[in-house]
């Protein structure tokens, strides 16, 4: 029979961060980059389990934003781009943070993040703030002259604007429609912090939704509601998620309205995603700078206009961290403490753990047969080491929602035991219907 998980203990906020960071390292989710050389500040590598989780986050976004819609198409634009793009977008002139130097210890800080006190030495004396551009500048080709300057994109969004006419010409899209992209962005953050929350290299999931100007406000509300619901559907508890509308003084250079989806991180409420009404700013700016017409001609009304843009812009790596923090729990099963990640089954690094009850060779062929039947359908782990109890704990700790145990009875009845991560309930399932049963559970989650 099964034991129910009991006695939930929630680590307090300060412990939580330390515990999740420790788990990420210990179980191969996230490693410090170039660790064998002492590490490279603010860059991280996603290990065998982390790459699955991050990919699942991005896939869940793509599923909801592209695959399940007929009004959004995808794009994968280049990361390297010429200065002309960033001059037109306004990033060369305004994508800056206020940089100050502490007069006493000479550390550099972002002025708006330190409340006038040096976090390193406590001094209150700083240099005048100067605008520090966050873009990474490099040179394309063998000549390092001004003509070879290129930038690593600080957002994926501009790829959607520079390809607006290409997409219009090559698809049957007409406003309202969107172009979506997932990929790396780079910002030379002055103070990267809080693990993968703010890093210099990160991944974004962005969509530019082009609408008739009169419909912009309605679509802004629509996308705000859609995006908020996405986090709830994937298991972020309602009391750790909120919407915050920006004050006029906070708005980016391109935005006429912005609201953030915020998550309650261990240090307080902070941004997961921004939804912005960018108006006609970007298409106008690129049309003016490039000389190309970036507008839509509506044959039915004989009208030509520059669509307005609503942009939901999320961080994949930051969102992955929020899912980990929300999923981390400690409880007791049968009087024994365990750590469990209650990740949504679609996000879990492994959906199924296949565990032969004993290491004896007699179980191996059937266990491997079960594993290969599941692998085309689910992300699977195969674990034969240590006791079954220890292996369950190991899978719980990384959020595997179902463990399939092959035992000696399985050789006779061709059935296996399926154990549920959250309830620890165990049921016997015929091997022939295992894929269908796990698929049913995944679809119902
Ligand atoms: N295209 C609009 C745009 O880039 P943003 O608010 O600057 O807007 C969108 O970025 C999202 O990208 C943020 O909500 C955050 O999740 C993520 N993001 C931005 N800077 C980041 C950084 N340095 N490290 C990790 N994620 C970051």
Boltz pocket constraint, residues with backbone or C-beta under 6 A from the ligand:
constraints:
  - pocket:
      binder: B
      contacts: [[A, 154], [A, 155], [A, 156], [A, 157], [A, 187], [A, 189], [A, 196], [A, 197], [A, 198], [A, 199], [A, 200], [A, 201], [A, 202], [A, 203], [A, 204], [A, 206], [A, 271], [A, 272], [A, 273], [A, 274], [A, 311], [A, 313], [A, 314], [A, 315], [A, 316], [A, 317], [A, 318], [A, 319]]
      max_distance: 6.0
